[in-house]
Amino acid sequence: MHKLNQRTILAVLLLGLAVSPTSQAADIGDFFGGKPKSEKGAAQVAGTPKTGTDPQSTRPVGPQATLSPAQIEGFRSARFGYAESELRAAMRKDLGVSDKDIVAASNDTERTSSLTAKANNLLPDSGMATVSYILGARAKKLIQVNVLWGGVEPGAANLATLVGLSNSLRGYFLEQGSYVKETLLANQPLDDGTVLVFRGADDKGRMVLLRLVPEPKKERDKNAPKDAREAHGMLLLSYIENPKNPDVFRIEKGQF
């Protein structure tokens, strides 16, 4: 299996923060003029709705009224509330990894811990992905799963592949059930260059969040190898148990 470096793990953990944009756009390809490109950098994942969008505008995202309520219980066989031993078993089953491929880490600020591993082709021809399972600070149980595709490491999908994967996943989630209306968004461009591809929560407040982060536009050396000349980016899929009140350490009001 491919080894994980600290930069990859940090990116997965930092990209796990939720965002709250307020309007929708038409299709991922629209943001790249028919080709995958970006005019802005994407150093920050959280952002604001793209300047000029109407906060009150909405566009239909699918026949939600005809679907049963969505149930967001985790990622594949890993369920929210699983302890570390249960998660390791789920990772071996779902990702095809062994215990030596799983990297354990901790977040000193939030007092959470994580189990992270690489997995190839979670979806057909999707390339290498990094999957991180976050355990809460107090309960030590699964509170969030982040799946990250892309980057510039060998085997990572390029931006064109990520755009196609974004569209496929958005369509998949829209077919899985009806989401709480106020939480449902699709293809929202943010001022930082990020695109919120999909967001939806079930009636228990559990959320799916899918974000596309194109790399900053730059001049590419025509004589460089093909991989170096391709546009890259990151696609982050998050399953979040309680985005409003996650199990992380915080200093309570009035303590100081």
JOGIWO-V346683 format. One line per field, one symbol per residue. psi: psi as a letter, one per 20 degrees, with the letter a starting at -180 (. if undefined). Layout:
# JOGIWO-V346683
psi=???
This chain:
# JOGIWO-V346683
psi=qqqprhggggggghjjpqrmrjrqagqghhijkiqorqiqrlhpgqaqqppiqohiqqqpjrmhhiqqpqooibocipqpiqrghhghghggghikrrhiippprqohgikrrqpqqqpplhqpkiapqpppppprgghkrpiqppppqbajqpiqqrhgghgghggghghghhiirprpgiioqplopqhjiqpogqpqqaijiqqpppppnqqqprppohiqqghhiqqraqppppppgnhhmqmqpqoqpih.
